[in-house]
Amino acid sequence: MIPYMRRKEILSYLKNNEITYINELTEIFSGVSESTIRRDLKNLEEEGKVNLLTGGAAKINTSIYETPVKTKQKLNIEEKKKIAKKAASLINDGETIYIDSGTTTLQMIQYIKNKKIKLYTTNTLVLNELNDSQFACILIGGEITSSLGSIVGPTTDRELSNLFFDKAFIGANGCTIKGGINTPDIKEGRKKEIVQKNSKESYVLLDNSKMGNQTTHKVFNLDECTIITDMEDEILKENAKYIIA
């Protein structure tokens, strides 16, 4: 296999695995030496596509690529549950709410099943959680991104532009002072921006691992929402409204 194709395969593997080690890659690419794999990873790092870690590990550069939802579901599970439970406690009967794509927002469903609300969502994974729920659920139309469990695109944006919510619960990939609430996907960013503008109250659900992360697209400023997180952070203290779960 030529180096270009091998590096392409390494990226494909990393998109579905949070972290990999050199010895794993030498097993996958039988007959390729450890030094060759190291050279491939170094080249990918120089191209800004991966981050090299101590101990011979590497992970995808999330400022460029969106981590697949299957990987996200395995990360920071307890923190996400705490955040989701706190977010759900803010919802009152009779309200119209929006729940965004994302694994933390998805966790909210288990805590709102008995609430008498109208729920709009672009999170396709919500459909698997609707058993025994009392709320009305409307799935927004558009292009399905199966790797993210999300619906996006022009159709989605048009529908959302004509909808207004009491409260919106939004996911994101990072939070910085300069970059605000951010995401690596421009379609996801546009969707979140529309929802924020069309909601009386906007909440962004972020576990502490995302604090200080700067990805490609700024969605909106920190002062345009309330952040629900599991741990206090210096970024939040000086620049944002926030709730600790």
HUZIBEL-V276402 format. One record per residue. N is the residue number from 0. RES is the residue in one small letter. D_FIRST is the distance of its C-alpha to the first C-alpha in Angstrom with 2 decimals. Layout:
N:RES:D_FIRST + N:RES:D_FIRST
This chain:
0:m:0.00 + 1:i:3.81 + 2:p:6.52 + 3:y:8.27 + 4:m:6.44 + 5:r:6.24 + 6:r:9.82 + 7:k:10.77 + 8:e:10.15 + 9:i:12.13 + 10:l:14.82 + 11:s:15.09 + 12:y:15.68 + 13:l:18.15 + 14:k:20.07 + 15:n:21.15 + 16:n:21.82 + 17:e:24.32 + 18:i:22.94 + 19:t:20.10 + 20:y:19.95 + 21:i:17.47 + 22:n:18.19 + 23:e:17.37 + 24:l:13.87 + 25:t:13.30 + 26:e:14.61 + 27:i:12.42 + 28:f:9.12 + 29:s:10.56 + 30:g:10.32 + 31:v:9.40 + 32:s:12.77 + 33:e:15.20 + 34:s:15.65 + 35:t:12.06 + 36:i:12.49 + 37:r:15.90 + 38:r:14.78 + 39:d:12.54 + 40:l:15.67 + 41:k:17.94 + 42:n:16.38 + 43:l:16.63 + 44:e:20.16 + 45:e:21.08 + 46:e:20.15 + 47:g:22.46 + 48:k:20.09 + 49:v:20.46 + 50:n:23.25 + 51:l:22.81 + 52:l:25.49 + 53:t:27.24 + 54:g:26.12 + 55:g:22.38 + 56:a:22.26 + 57:a:20.94 + 58:k:22.07 + 59:i:21.60 + 60:n:23.96 + 61:t:26.57 + 62:s:28.23 + 63:i:25.47 + 64:y:24.42 + 65:e:26.85 + 66:t:26.34 + 67:p:26.22 + 68:v:29.62 + 69:k:28.49 + 70:t:27.52 + 71:k:30.72 + 72:q:32.88 + 73:k:32.06 + 74:l:33.04 + 75:n:36.61 + 76:i:38.18 + 77:e:41.69 + 78:e:41.89 + 79:k:40.94 + 80:k:43.60 + 81:k:46.25 + 82:i:45.49 + 83:a:45.47 + 84:k:48.77 + 85:k:50.40 + 86:a:49.23 + 87:a:50.58 + 88:s:53.93 + 89:l:54.44 + 90:i:54.53 + 91:n:57.98 + 92:d:59.17 + 93:g:59.63 + 94:e:56.86 + 95:t:54.07 + 96:i:50.83 + 97:y:47.18 + 98:i:44.29 + 99:d:40.98 + 100:s:37.44 + 101:g:36.16 + 102:t:36.39 + 103:t:39.49 + 104:t:41.42 + 105:l:40.49 + 106:q:42.25 + 107:m:45.48 + 108:i:45.97 + 109:q:47.16 + 110:y:49.90 + 111:i:51.29 + 112:k:51.64 + 113:n:55.44 + 114:k:55.88 + 115:k:57.54 + 116:i:55.33 + 117:k:53.33 + 118:l:49.63 + 119:y:47.24 + 120:t:43.52 + 121:t:40.06 + 122:n:38.53 + 123:t:37.40 + 124:l:37.30 + 125:v:41.07 + 126:l:41.55 + 127:n:40.63 + 128:e:43.34 + 129:l:46.35 + 130:n:48.11 + 131:d:51.73 + 132:s:51.50 + 133:q:54.69 + 134:f:53.35 + 135:a:52.56 + 136:c:48.86 + 137:i:47.64 + 138:l:43.95 + 139:i:43.27 + 140:g:41.49 + 141:g:38.39 + 142:e:34.62 + 143:i:33.14 + 144:t:30.19 + 145:s:29.34 + 146:s:26.99 + 147:l:30.03 + 148:g:32.80 + 149:s:34.35 + 150:i:36.08 + 151:v:35.96 + 152:g:36.48 + 153:p:39.47 + 154:t:41.22 + 155:t:41.03 + 156:d:42.38 + 157:r:45.23 + 158:e:46.31 + 159:l:46.22 + 160:s:48.18 + 161:n:51.07 + 162:l:51.09 + 163:f:52.87 + 164:f:52.57 + 165:d:54.82 + 166:k:51.89 + 167:a:48.14 + 168:f:45.66 + 169:i:42.48 + 170:g:39.12 + 171:a:37.13 + 172:n:34.23 + 173:g:36.21 + 174:c:39.63 + 175:t:40.61 + 176:i:43.79 + 177:k:42.40 + 178:g:39.75 + 179:g:42.03 + 180:i:40.58 + 181:n:37.00 + 182:t:33.86 + 183:p:30.39 + 184:d:30.92 + 185:i:33.42 + 186:k:34.42 + 187:e:35.21 + 188:g:37.09 + 189:r:39.23 + 190:k:40.16 + 191:k:41.26 + 192:e:43.26 + 193:i:45.22 + 194:v:46.01 + 195:q:47.22 + 196:k:49.58 + 197:n:50.93 + 198:s:51.72 + 199:k:54.91 + 200:e:53.04 + 201:s:49.32 + 202:y:47.66 + 203:v:44.13 + 204:l:42.78 + 205:l:40.70 + 206:d:40.11 + 207:n:40.33 + 208:s:36.56 + 209:k:36.50 + 210:m:39.30 + 211:g:38.24 + 212:n:34.91 + 213:q:34.47 + 214:t:32.10 + 215:t:31.93 + 216:h:34.94 + 217:k:38.50 + 218:v:40.32 + 219:f:43.83 + 220:n:45.80 + 221:l:46.56 + 222:d:50.24 + 223:e:49.63 + 224:c:48.95 + 225:t:49.70 + 226:i:46.84 + 227:i:46.92 + 228:t:45.08 + 229:d:45.42 + 230:m:46.11 + 231:e:48.04 + 232:d:46.15 + 233:e:47.41 + 234:i:45.82 + 235:l:47.90 + 236:k:51.12 + 237:e:51.65 + 238:n:49.98 + 239:a:49.97 + 240:k:51.95 + 241:y:50.44 + 242:i:51.18 + 243:i:50.09 + 244:a:49.49
